[in-house]
Amino acid sequence: MEQSIARLREIDTEIRLLEHISALLGWDQETYMPEQAIAERSQQLALVQSMRHRRVTDEEVGRLLETAGVSDDQPKGDPALSPEDGAFLRALYREYARNAKLPNELVMRIAEKTSTGQAVWAKAREADDFGRFAPHLVEIIELTLEVAELIGYDDHPYDALLDEYEPWMKSADVKRIFDDLRGDLVPLVQQIGEAEQVDDSFLMRSYPAGEQEAFGRRILSDLGYDMRRGRLDVSAHPFTTTLGFDDVRLTTRYNERYFKTALFGTIHECGHGFYELGFDEGNRGSILASATSLGIHESQSRFWENVVGRSRPFWERHFEPLRETFPSQLRGVTLDDFYRAVNKVEPSHIRVEADEVTYSLHIILRFELELGLTSRKLSVQDIPEAWRERSRELLGIVPERDSDGPLQDIHWSMGGIGYFPTYSLGNLYAAQFTDALRADMPDLDDRIRRGDFPAILTWLRDAIHRHGAASTAGEIAASVTGHELDPSHFMEYLRTKYSDVYGLS
Ligand code: ZN
């Protein structure tokens, strides 16, 4: 058994090296690669990714896992195994089993279909024509359902899809959580809508990119992002990518006519980066030095972006320097004006621009449609109408154009069905973790005001980051907060914060 585990660790190291090489190629493609290099880059990426896939699904891995006595992804509690080996085998088994169930031929077909699907989606969005994308989406849904059947599930095909992004969570859990959330959010949004709207027009004055960048870097340094183990660059769509245990890179984008985009985007990615840089040193180069779920990942970005970055104490610390950087743009603007402006709530069509109160309603809409599509209760051609109906119910507004509706997100064209819920779960986890943090650190606001971010980061590392994939999301929630995911923490956070921002009674 010991020999099997040692060999599996060698293979694991190779797989992670290939993943990091692939991430480097991808990072470069999105940041500095010259335009003409795209064809060769696609070949390079395809080669490295297929090498990785072969390694992951190698028969040798299956044999070794069997010898080590692992035949499912449940925690064994095998007394012969150390907790480290148990967690390692569980994570590796999951990766092997999921991938080995999918024949190479199907993986290739999906890669092809989603690659053309993305190109068609981009054109359809530009032309604002859902009908153009629909036939491709039909095929993508069929392939996705094929995957679900091969992976297997108990209740709903969606379970098999969700499991890729949020391991061990079931669609029935998400549905129960989202039903609760929806019941509380819709009236809160209405109540805010009846209050006097916040003025954020000064955020749309001209903010030169160079000064935005300098200010963003100052914030990253204040938060304690370690630039000896990372970078900040520019890309069309902001992301965080891990090129190694000591190399986690962030990107952002600058909009000179809208101040919020770059700064809050940078803080968001910084939160993702903190998570990726916080794994246990002992798991360097292993599958355990990776995220346990996308919901947990997003909880870290949302925590830094919203709970810290959009808090009053944070701006008590940073508003003066900001006003010195942008004296004409912020002339006559008070700290209170600024704080309220960056927390403005307003139902809108585009998910990525949504505020933290309405954001989850965008996700609930998509989740409901995805459930309908994967149970064949909703057909692709009926999506635009179903979208408008739900948008009216949830947000009180109806998009006039498909590009403001079902064509706005890239996910479906990439076959990423089951991904959306993790964004919302991130908000919920973040609020629940914050309550636990506050219980341990009653002077949290004061620490934010003083810039004692190392203490906050240390707490997060110890409670969440260091575990990586060694603990499941559910195990982390239970150990940090004493119970499973519960949306009431998030609702309480919103009610308190927005009663203040909007003077609600
Ligand atoms: Zn994120």
Residues whose N, C-alpha, C, O or C-beta is under 5 A from the ligand:
A	BS01	ZN	S301
